Every structure is written in structure tokens, then in C-alpha cells.
């Protein structure tokens, strides 16, 4: 039975991928037809032909390898005297035909995102509802604040917030400075109070008392003029906290100085009482993980958005746009060096991710596995649309640039030169994909492939 379920998920994944390819090529196809350009063949898949049929002037084929497709137009790759050839069409028509594939991918993203979104019972906003027990970030962020920007990255919805937090830079600071020492003292008090709450189930009055002790300790530690004063404030707060629950056998945490510490500190813009407020150097609570980077532990809850027709449409639109923005931002950050080579994935990596998310979804049910695959496919189709618009040779965006130059100078670029540039671009892309695939395989073999 398990084998049949896995086989079904594989088939669903392949069908989704073929839908992405189909939508891209159909964009070229339908705009070519509407523009009066002759289409010789519309193919789904690559390699040897499995079967096909001809309708009108166009041959429709299904090919063996489900890794691509094409829309072969008359006069697309070489000049043709046919009046309805691509090269003889008006330049604005050619521009529309070339860019239509990428646009269709993004439109498909909207459709699939709607199918994903409409299943949810409610949605998560970007407005802070409250804080979990005793908190850390509440020093800057307040309840009812709507988070609209983190480190210059616009926050349109909760997925934007997740991306901004996941990509937040981890900065190294001098662990011996008074400021960092104070932060460690604050965290020590927080950990003590939260541990007391978790392990001892205090009543409401005791819980409020622990919260008061923590916030008073933060003020006292913040006002400290030396490390000794900061640590005395820590000791005083811990003694009071343990006394609330009448715990006598305890130890006050020791603060160990290190040459370097890693912290997540970001500038956050919130909408507070209808006005934008910039919060500088917001310190997020972190959990240390040995020598690795600490992880952020978000200590506030977000308000929910009720499911209505309007909220479903709004959420579909903003989430798809956010995904496109994420792809574009990731490309920029890759050029800037914020993402490394190891963060990239090719076909092997994508297949691995789909397999992983499907396996995770199966733990709770077949429907969740399908939805996980669906979400990855949304990311892939939006990614394909954005990347194809890039002005790189062999991509649709590169061909669009050639047409733009032709439109400006009223003279087409020599076909031979265009072919050489596009061929060189294609070779570079294939070489790049080969290198990425080798990297993905190596990470899989060594167990270092990143998980979602």
C-alpha cells in the first residue's frame, strides 16, 4: 500500500511539473496563434516522440522525457520568407509572444496558490497579538504592532515575515563588551523564569509575579554601569524568582564571556497607532547551538485573519506576489554574495526537496503530502517565470532584449550574431546546471543537503 501511495505522489509531482512546462509553452503558443504567426509544432516533453497528431498547420507531439517542451514557430530560429513567419511579424507582437511564456508561469502560480490558499481555515497576519509568557523582543515590539519591514525587506504577509526572519543576518559581536554582557544577563533571567513556568506550573498570581521580576530585572540590568552591577541585578532577580515558588535548592546562572558572540539584530519598521515607527537594532531572542549559528526563537503570536472570499483572494494575490519578490530578492542577494553556491539547487535538488516535503506531509496524511508538493510547484513556476525574464542569452528575457534593441534602432541584430550569443548562453546555462547537479548529488551522498 505504501508503495502505491509513493507511486501516486510521484505521478502527481510529474503531472504538476508537466503543467508548469505546458503553461509556459502554451503562453508562446496562444499568443503566436492570436498574432497570426505560424506554429509548426507544439511539443510537451523532450527527446523521442511517443505519439502525436496534426491539426491544421500545427503538429502536436508528446515526447519521452518529461523535462521540458517547445513551441516551434516558423522563422523563429532562422529567417523565413513565409508571410506568417515569426521574423516577419511586427516587433510588438514578437515581444508579446516571447514574454508570454514567463507571464503564463506567474499566472499559473496565482491559480495554484488559490487552490492552496482556499483550503485553509484562516490566515496569519503580520500584526502582533501578544507575547508568549515572558519575552525578549517585547523590549522594542509591542502588542498590536503591524510589522511592515525588516532590514529594508517589505512585509506583506506572514510568509514575507518568515522569509525575512529566516534570512536575517547573524552578526558577530564582542562577547566581552558590557552591552553583550547585559544581554546575556537578561537572557539568563528569562531562561530561569521561563523554566520555572514550564516545570512548576505556577498559578496566575505567581506567573504575573515572575513576569514583573523579569521586566524589572531588564531595567536594572540595562541601567548597570559595570559587569558586576549587571550580574548583581541578575542574582537579585533569580533569588526573587525562585522565592516566588519557594524553591531553595538552586544555582544562579553563570555568565561566561567569549571573544565573539553571534546575535540577530535587525531594524524593524512597524505600524503603531496608524503611524510608521522605526525600531533600530531590535534584538531577537536566540537559542545557542554549540559552535553553530544560534537560531531565532520568535516569542510573539500573530493575529489571525478570518476566512472570507475577500481574504482568500487577497491572500492568494499577496502570497504569489511575495513569492515572486522572494525569488527576485534571492537572485539579487546571490549576486551580492549574501547567498552562497551551496544555497543553489538544480533538478536533482528540486527532486530531493519534493521528495522530502512529500514524506513530511505523509506523516499527517496523503492530502498534506499533495499540498506540500503543490506549494513547491508554486515556487517552481513563479521561479521559472521570474528567471526566464532575466536579460540573459538563451532565456526569453535575453531574446526580449534583442527585440528591444531592434525596436530602438529600427534594425534587427544580425541573425548569425544572435545565434552565436544564444548558443553561448545556452552552453553556459547547461554547464552551470551540470555543476549544480554535481553539487546536489555530492550533498546527498555526504548527507549535507539542506532540509526545508
C-alpha positions as MATLAB code, in Angstrom:
seq = 'XXXXXXXXXXXXXXXXXXXXXXXXXXXXXXXXXXXXXXXXXXXXXXXXXXXXXXXXXXXXXXXXXXXXXXXXXXXXXXXXXXXXXXXXXXXXXXXXXXXXXXXXXXXXXXXXXXXXXXXXXXXXXXXXXXXXXXXXXXXXXXXXXXXXXXXXXXXXXXXXXXXXXXXXXXXXXXXXXXXXXXXXXXXXXXXXXXXXXXXXXXXXXXXXXXXXXXXXXXXXXXXXXXXXXXXXXXXXXXXXXXXXXXXXXXXXXXXXXXXXXXXXXXXXXXXXXXXXXXXXXXXXXXXXXXXXXXXXXXXXXXXXXXXXXXXXXXXXXXXXXXXXXXXXXXXXXXXXXXXXXXXXXXXXXXXXXXXXXXXXXXXXXXXXXXXXXXXXXXXXXXXXXXXXXXXXXXXXXXXXXXXXXXXXXXXXXXXXXXXXXXXXXXXXXXXXXXXXXXXXXXXXXXXXXXXX';
ca = [
       0.000    0.000    0.000;
       2.822    2.376    0.919;
       4.467    1.752   -2.454;
       1.224    2.643   -4.241;
       0.929    5.882   -2.257;
       4.514    6.863   -3.072;
       3.959    5.998   -6.738;
       0.822    8.144   -6.750;
       2.732   11.077   -5.241;
       5.485   10.705   -7.858;
       2.886   10.749  -10.634;
       1.230   13.821   -9.092;
       4.594   15.569   -8.883;
       5.393   14.781  -12.516;
       1.933   15.954  -13.630;
       2.347   19.220  -11.737;
       5.750   19.730  -13.351;
       4.330   18.987  -16.790;
       1.574   21.515  -16.091;
       4.254   24.129  -15.418;
       6.026   23.317  -18.696;
       2.716   23.246  -20.573;
       1.660   26.655  -19.241;
       4.964   28.198  -20.325;
       4.879   26.804  -23.843;
       1.147   27.456  -24.128;
       1.859   31.135  -23.429;
       4.098   31.245  -26.500;
       1.652   29.120  -28.494;
      -1.583   31.015  -27.855;
      -0.059   34.462  -28.372;
       1.596   33.242  -31.590;
      -1.738   31.929  -32.856;
      -3.558   35.137  -31.883;
      -0.819   37.174  -33.582;
      -1.149   35.216  -36.823;
       2.276   33.571  -36.503;
       2.585   30.062  -37.923;
       3.330   27.367  -35.321;
       4.929   24.259  -36.819;
       4.985   22.092  -33.709;
       3.801   22.242  -30.113;
       5.580   19.612  -28.006;
       5.255   18.521  -24.413;
       8.366   16.720  -23.238;
      11.747   16.344  -24.914;
      13.567   13.575  -26.775;
      11.999   10.899  -28.981;
       8.362   11.331  -29.941;
       5.948    8.912  -28.260;
       2.891    9.905  -30.245;
       1.346   12.942  -31.846;
      -1.269   14.287  -34.204;
      -1.661   17.135  -36.614;
      -4.439   19.684  -36.520;
      -4.415   22.382  -39.138;
      -0.880   23.519  -39.772;
       0.464   22.512  -36.342;
       1.883   19.173  -35.255;
       1.117   18.325  -31.602;
       3.523   15.827  -30.022;
       4.185   14.123  -26.700;
       7.810   13.180  -26.149;
       9.573   10.679  -23.918;
      11.421   12.842  -21.379;
       9.169   14.950  -19.106;
      11.805   17.664  -18.665;
      10.635   20.393  -20.986;
       8.763   21.230  -24.142;
       8.800   23.655  -27.022;
       6.680   25.755  -29.339;
       8.414   25.733  -32.737;
       7.367   28.761  -34.787;
       8.158   29.345  -38.423;
      11.047   31.801  -38.721;
      11.877   31.698  -35.016;
      15.477   30.474  -35.306;
      16.200   31.372  -38.910;
      14.802   33.834  -41.426;
      11.833   32.641  -43.433;
      10.061   34.137  -46.436;
       6.731   32.826  -45.131;
       4.495   35.927  -44.603;
       3.239   34.492  -41.299;
       6.727   33.652  -40.021;
       7.826   34.891  -36.605;
      10.617   37.004  -38.098;
       8.114   38.825  -40.324;
       5.658   39.675  -37.530;
       5.506   43.192  -36.110;
       8.015   43.733  -33.363;
       5.412   44.375  -30.637;
       3.776   41.053  -31.485;
       7.113   39.245  -31.240;
       7.748   40.877  -27.868;
       4.406   39.661  -26.540;
       4.989   36.130  -27.870;
       8.462   35.911  -26.312;
       7.463   37.172  -22.865;
       4.117   35.331  -22.755;
       5.678   32.072  -21.535;
       7.077   33.653  -18.397;
       3.852   35.566  -17.780;
       1.832   32.352  -18.044;
       4.077   30.720  -15.447;
       3.352   33.510  -12.996;
      -0.388   33.402  -13.797;
      -0.302   29.650  -13.140;
       1.304   30.499   -9.814;
      -1.762   32.581   -8.925;
      -4.114   29.733   -9.875;
      -2.183   27.118   -7.896;
      -1.805   29.486   -4.945;
      -5.584   29.938   -4.901;
      -6.006   26.145   -4.802;
      -3.530   26.029   -1.906;
      -4.976   29.011   -0.021;
      -8.682   28.216   -0.305;
      -8.180   25.032    1.741;
      -7.046   26.927    4.835;
      -9.473   27.716    7.652;
      -7.840   31.054    8.493;
      -4.702   33.034    7.742;
      -1.914   34.535    9.783;
      -1.488   38.307    9.738;
       1.630   40.372   10.456;
       0.090   42.093   13.483;
       1.457   41.124   16.895;
      -1.320   39.763   19.086;
       0.703   39.153   22.219;
       3.801   37.585   23.669;
       4.423   34.083   24.904;
       4.764   34.164   28.666;
       7.980   36.077   29.411;
       9.555   37.536   26.306;
      12.668   39.097   24.889;
      11.697   41.091   21.805;
       8.932   42.913   23.696;
      11.563   45.471   24.634;
      11.011   47.023   21.199;
       7.987   45.391   19.577;
       4.609   45.909   21.238;
       1.246   44.209   21.061;
      -0.922   45.439   18.162;
       2.172   46.465   16.181;
       1.876   45.580   12.494;
       5.305   44.544   11.199;
       5.780   46.155    7.775;
       9.545   45.931    7.186;
      12.616   44.093    8.464;
      16.055   45.282    7.366;
      14.510   47.036    4.381;
      12.554   43.946    3.243;
       8.846   44.753    2.850;
       6.493   42.526    4.837;
       3.195   41.968    3.017;
       2.104   38.797    4.818;
       3.256   36.141    7.264;
       5.271   34.333    4.563;
       7.286   37.502    3.994;
       7.856   37.652    7.730;
       9.096   34.058    7.769;
      11.466   34.744    4.869;
      12.811   37.945    6.450;
      13.461   36.170    9.742;
      14.961   33.078    8.074;
      17.408   35.238    6.091;
      18.199   37.665    8.889;
      21.967   38.186    9.101;
      23.707   36.758   12.113;
      26.324   39.285   13.224;
      29.369   38.645   15.345;
      29.848   40.882   18.357;
      32.474   41.162   21.055;
      31.273   38.962   23.887;
      33.342   40.882   26.400;
      31.570   44.212   25.958;
      29.235   45.465   28.646;
      26.313   45.660   26.229;
      26.556   41.972   25.257;
      27.168   41.011   28.876;
      23.927   42.773   29.797;
      22.064   40.921   27.041;
      23.371   37.614   28.361;
      22.262   38.539   31.860;
      18.805   39.404   30.557;
      18.614   36.103   28.703;
      19.711   34.224   31.836;
      16.859   35.781   33.824;
      14.424   34.996   31.021;
      15.547   31.375   30.861;
      15.201   30.973   34.624;
      11.708   32.477   34.701;
      10.517   30.521   31.690;
      11.931   27.293   33.148;
      10.073   27.941   36.387;
       6.861   28.497   34.437;
       7.343   25.370   32.318;
       8.461   22.987   35.067;
       6.351   24.145   38.002;
       3.010   25.286   36.546;
       2.685   28.420   38.702;
      -0.740   29.890   39.331;
      -1.824   33.128   37.695;
      -0.593   35.352   40.527;
       2.809   33.631   40.627;
       3.104   33.860   36.842;
       2.412   37.586   36.931;
       4.996   37.961   39.695;
       7.626   36.150   37.610;
       6.852   38.431   34.682;
       7.204   41.501   36.889;
      10.541   40.211   38.206;
      11.807   39.660   34.678;
      10.847   43.101   33.383;
      12.224   44.815   36.493;
      15.447   42.842   36.050;
      15.757   44.071   32.480;
      15.548   47.644   33.676;
      18.061   47.071   36.449;
      20.465   45.234   34.149;
      20.046   47.914   31.491;
      20.949   50.641   33.989;
      24.048   48.795   35.211;
      27.314   50.702   34.810;
      29.584   47.679   35.086;
      29.575   43.928   34.679;
      29.494   43.479   38.448;
      26.345   45.603   38.696;
      24.723   43.688   35.850;
      25.471   40.345   37.447;
      24.229   41.529   40.865;
      20.944   42.508   39.195;
      20.826   39.017   37.660;
      21.428   37.363   41.046;
      18.812   39.529   42.722;
      16.205   38.701   40.055;
      16.926   34.961   40.211;
      16.680   34.913   44.004;
      13.303   36.655   43.821;
      12.080   34.338   41.084;
      12.926   31.157   42.991;
      11.427   32.640   46.157;
       8.076   33.084   44.389;
       7.785   29.293   44.144;
       9.602   28.712   47.448;
      12.441   26.847   45.741;
      15.554   26.817   47.909;
      17.909   24.412   46.145;
      19.012   26.347   43.074;
      22.001   27.927   41.390;
      22.184   31.362   39.829;
      23.367   31.030   36.188;
      26.972   31.940   35.483;
      27.704   34.330   32.617;
      30.667   33.142   30.578;
      32.432   35.732   28.492;
      33.510   34.769   24.970;
      35.672   36.542   22.449;
      32.838   36.554   19.943;
      29.097   36.036   20.134;
      26.513   35.754   17.391;
      23.325   37.782   17.540;
      20.348   38.510   15.316;
      19.883   42.266   15.414;
      17.662   43.969   12.854;
      15.982   47.259   12.086;
      12.231   46.747   12.178;
       9.519   49.117   10.970;
       6.060   48.707   12.481;
       2.749   50.469   12.100;
       1.753   51.589   15.596;
      -1.482   53.503   16.180;
      -1.660   54.290   12.470;
       1.882   55.676   12.246;
       5.092   54.100   10.992;
       7.663   53.640   13.745;
      11.264   52.630   13.026;
      12.798   50.380   15.671;
      16.576   50.308   15.491;
      18.697   47.282   16.430;
      15.849   45.059   17.608;
      17.387   42.141   19.489;
      15.684   38.842   18.729;
      15.781   36.041   21.242;
      18.174   33.306   20.183;
      18.850   29.739   21.200;
      22.515   28.784   21.256;
      23.532   25.628   19.404;
      27.111   24.985   20.369;
      29.549   26.364   17.799;
      26.867   26.678   15.109;
      24.826   29.771   14.490;
      22.132   30.331   17.100;
      18.549   30.008   15.940;
      15.875   32.639   16.365;
      13.078   31.777   18.751;
      10.103   34.023   17.958;
       8.394   34.859   21.198;
       5.283   36.631   19.962;
       1.983   35.471   18.499;
       0.356   36.966   15.399;
      -3.307   37.796   14.921;
      -5.351   35.546   12.642;
      -7.419   36.640    9.637;
     -10.857   35.068    9.229;
     -11.517   33.183    6.009;
     -13.790   35.120    3.662;
     -13.988   35.417   -0.110;
     -12.112   38.721    0.091;
      -9.403   37.383    2.413;
      -8.854   34.302    0.205;
      -8.396   36.446   -2.909;
      -6.212   38.954   -1.036;
      -4.090   36.204    0.474;
      -3.723   34.479   -2.910;
      -2.583   37.700   -4.556;
      -0.174   38.832   -1.831;
       1.356   35.380   -1.321;
       2.022   34.907   -5.031;
       3.498   38.397   -5.307;
       5.573   37.709   -2.193;
       6.897   34.523   -3.756;
       7.916   36.458   -6.879;
       9.548   39.093   -4.691;
      11.374   36.367   -2.752;
      12.757   34.859   -5.964;
      13.885   38.265   -7.247;
      15.405   39.237   -3.890;
      17.220   35.902   -3.681;
      18.754   36.498   -7.119;
      19.957   39.944   -6.055;
      21.343   38.605   -2.787;
      23.086   35.820   -4.698;
      24.876   38.409   -6.837;
      25.696   40.422   -3.709;
      27.161   37.334   -2.038;
      24.531   37.044    0.713;
      23.712   33.538   -0.558;
      26.457   31.033   -1.295;
      26.892   28.429   -4.021;
      25.674   25.748   -1.595;
      22.313   27.514   -1.333;
      21.576   26.828   -5.012;
      19.759   23.740   -6.269;
      19.281   22.171   -9.698;
      16.964   19.435  -10.959;
      18.428   16.863   -8.553;
      17.996   19.225   -5.614;
      14.448   20.126   -6.628;
      13.506   16.447   -6.915;
      15.000   15.865   -3.466;
      13.047   18.757   -1.969;
       9.792   17.479   -3.498;
      10.514   14.022   -2.086;
      11.292   15.432    1.352;
       8.182   17.621    1.600;
       6.008   14.766    0.349;
       7.463   12.462    3.021;
       6.862   15.072    5.704;
       3.281   15.534    4.530;
       2.619   11.785    4.545;
       3.201   11.745    8.289;
      -0.137   13.538    8.698;
      -1.951   12.339    5.588;
      -1.978   11.922    1.811;
      -3.705   15.288    1.315;
      -0.974   17.112    3.240;
       1.673   15.416    1.094;
      -0.097   16.587   -2.073;
      -0.393   20.121   -0.677;
       3.302   20.172    0.169;
       4.106   19.144   -3.404;
       1.651   21.780   -4.655;
       3.404   24.509   -2.677;
       6.831   23.559   -4.041;
       5.388   23.579   -7.555;
       4.020   27.091   -6.984;
       7.522   28.181   -6.053;
       8.955   26.445   -9.134;
       6.507   28.004  -11.610;
       6.944   31.505  -10.176;
      10.705   30.958  -10.110;
      10.655   29.812  -13.740;
       8.647   32.873  -14.736;
      10.969   35.335  -12.997;
      14.218   33.667  -14.112;
      13.020   33.443  -17.727;
      12.544   37.211  -17.743;
      16.202   37.804  -16.898;
      18.119   39.509  -19.751;
      20.456   36.552  -20.218;
      21.197   34.956  -23.633;
      19.093   31.857  -24.410;
      16.427   32.914  -21.908;
      13.214   34.608  -23.008;
      14.408   37.786  -21.317;
      17.571   37.760  -23.430;
      15.579   37.366  -26.633;
      13.287   40.174  -25.474;
      16.349   42.436  -25.127;
      17.326   41.696  -28.738;
      13.831   42.718  -29.846;
      14.035   45.839  -27.695;
      17.316   46.818  -29.376;
      15.713   46.177  -32.756;
      12.774   48.389  -31.802;
      15.042   51.228  -30.680;
      17.426   51.188  -33.621;
      14.823   50.094  -36.220;
      17.189   47.402  -37.424;
      17.351   43.741  -36.365;
      20.516   42.306  -34.911;
      22.184   40.020  -37.495;
      20.705   36.547  -37.144;
      24.151   34.952  -37.078;
      25.271   37.143  -34.163;
      22.045   36.399  -32.269;
      22.511   32.658  -32.773;
      26.121   32.786  -31.546;
      25.161   34.738  -28.414;
      22.180   32.493  -27.633;
      24.229   29.328  -28.211;
      26.967   30.596  -25.906;
      24.341   31.474  -23.291;
      22.749   28.040  -23.588;
      26.124   26.317  -23.184;
      26.849   28.378  -20.079;
      23.419   27.572  -18.626;
      23.840   23.840  -19.284;
      27.328   23.885  -17.781;
      26.007   25.757  -14.752;
      23.175   23.253  -14.305;
      25.649   20.379  -14.586;
      27.847   21.869  -11.866;
      24.810   22.498   -9.637;
      23.595   18.921  -10.192;
      27.011   17.509   -9.250;
      26.918   19.668   -6.121;
      23.416   18.398   -5.253;
      24.471   14.766   -5.710;
      27.558   15.316   -3.553;
      25.436   16.855   -0.780;
      23.012   13.936   -0.959;
      25.837   11.393   -0.758;
      27.533   13.183    2.147;
      24.255   13.911    3.949;
      24.773   17.680    3.839;
      21.811   18.547    1.617;
      19.784   21.284    3.355;
      16.277   20.406    4.512;
      13.202   22.612    4.313;
];
